[in-house]
Amino acid sequence: MKLLYFFDDKMKPKTMAGQRYCKPTETGILYDGISCIREYDVNLWFYTKNGVTVAFDTGHLNFKDIDEQFAKIHLDPTKVHHVFLTHLDTDHAGGIDIIGRNIFPNARVYMGAKEKVYMTKEMHRTVKYGFKINNCVQIKEDYIPIESAGIFQIGDIRVEVLPTPGHTVGHTCYLVDDIMLVTGDCLAINENGGYAFFDFFTQDPETNKKSLQKLKNEVSDRNIKYVCTGHSGIHPFTPSVFAHIDESAVFGKNNPFHKDGPYNPFKD
């Protein structure tokens, strides 16, 4: 098993127990066309309008209960034709890795163009204890690379691309119909508001903070209702979303980020 998948599948459930770093929203049909699936510590997000569903991120590799989760939100994944990735990490893109089951077999995939450097091994994903660790996810080469900010029109759904490098080099947020902001792993939100995502998981924390400041400026005059995060669930979009973006979120058994988050999201 590749190293980051080994960590994601075997080590993370043990090392993250009691850390309370996440609080994903439970699988369900929510509001205003939004629904989600919870896979352990991460959310996959969906937006449906006039019979068309767009997906954001694909979760873990070979998640064992994925069919049951799709049934809960009454969604046939074979009828999802557009998937937007916030980034290529194992818990966000594993669901379409070529080594596993593709949970969206008929979908076109959109991803920040710079994320390709992880697949080509031109850039490692992180350095831990002096070791350079590669991102092991590989997706089909027919994905659509997103080179810059722009807009995709999917049926009646408007998906605006907002590049937010830092967590990874090609990390991307998406603003959907000016209602739903999908933030992936650039932002963590708790009862005190939003923070830059945890340094431990972020490739370039300072760049991430700069991206969040730019994101704040770009969306300040929009009538957004919800922010949908990678690991902190869904929140109303208020000024508190960007309250602490000059600080990185921290977690630990003695300093939980989500005080009421699951003790072990891989079991709870």
Helices and strands as residue ranges (DSSP letters): H 3-6, I 7-11, H 12-15, E 28-29, E 34-39, E 42-49, E 52-56, H 66-72, G 77-79, E 82-84, H 90-93, G 94-96, E 108-112, G 113-115, H 116-119, E 126-128, E 131-133, E 144-146, E 150-154, E 157-163, E 172-176, E 180-184, E 187-190, E 193-196, G 199-201, H 205-219, E 226-229, E 234-236, G 239-242, E 244-248
